Amino acid sequence: MDKETKVKILSAAKAELMKHSLDTFVDEPPSVAEGGSGVVVTGCPNCRKRFQTVNQLMYHLADDVLPKILRGASEIAGEAAEAPTAESPNEGS
């Protein structure tokens, strides 16, 4: 695997991983503060998955996010493998 492909995989993995965090989000918007019946909950705002602890965040990253990152990495690696290589016209003669 060439360096360019590795850089693409690392960049895509980092971008996906950085989307996920232990934060708060409004479940069933709008929130009570906005006149609705929704509540503010802890979890991953990107996935809208509820959890309260860092340990649960780690499980979320391992069980939900990591498989998505690995699928993306294999797609990038597959695209790099399918890309035509620049061969000189005299090769293979």
N, C-alpha and C positions, 0 to 999 in steps of 0.2 A: 504494500500500500504506500503510495507516495505521500510526501509531506503535505501537499495541498489538500488531499482527501482527509488526512488526519486533522488538519486545521478546520476544515468544514464540519467534520463530525464533532470536534470539541466545541466549536462555536454554537452549533445547533443544540448540543446537549446542555451547554451552559444557559442558553436562552430559555430552553424549556424548564430547566431546574429553577431558574430565577423567577418564574411565573408563580411558584407555589410558596406559600408561607403560612405561619400561624398568625392569624389576624382576626378581625371581626368583619362581619357583613350582615346586611339586613335580610332576614329570611321572610319570605312572603311580603315583598314591598307593597305599599309604602310603610315606613316605620311608624310607630306610635307618635314620634315627634313630628311626623309629617301628616298626622291625622288619620293614619291607617291602623291596621291591626298587626302589622309585622313586628318582629322582635329582632334585636341585635344579638347575634350568636358568634361564638368563636369557631374557627376552623380555617379552611382554605378558601379564600374568596374566589380564586380562579375556578376551582372545581365546585364551589358551593357545597363542600363536604364538611359536616360538623365534627369537631373534636376539640378537646380542651387542653391537652398536654403536649409537651415536646415529644414524648415517646410516641404518642398517636400520630404526630406529624411525621416522625421517622418511618412509621409503618405505612403511612400514606405515600411517602416518597418511594419507599421500597416496593410496595404492592401496586400502586397506581401510576406513578410517574416514571419509574425506572423502565418498565416494559415499553412505554411509549418512546422513551429516549433510545432504547436498544433497537426498536423497530425503525426509527428514523436513521440511526447509524447504519443499519444494514441496508436501508434504501440508498443512502449516500454512497456506501461502499459498492453496492451493486451498480449504481449509475457510473461510478468511476471505472469499474471493471468492463462495462459495456462501451465506454467511450473509445472511439477509434484512436489508435496510436499513430504518431507521425513516423512512418518508415521511409527510408530513402528508397528511391526507385531501383537501386542496384542490389538491395538486400534480397536474398532468396534466389539469386541467379547463379 
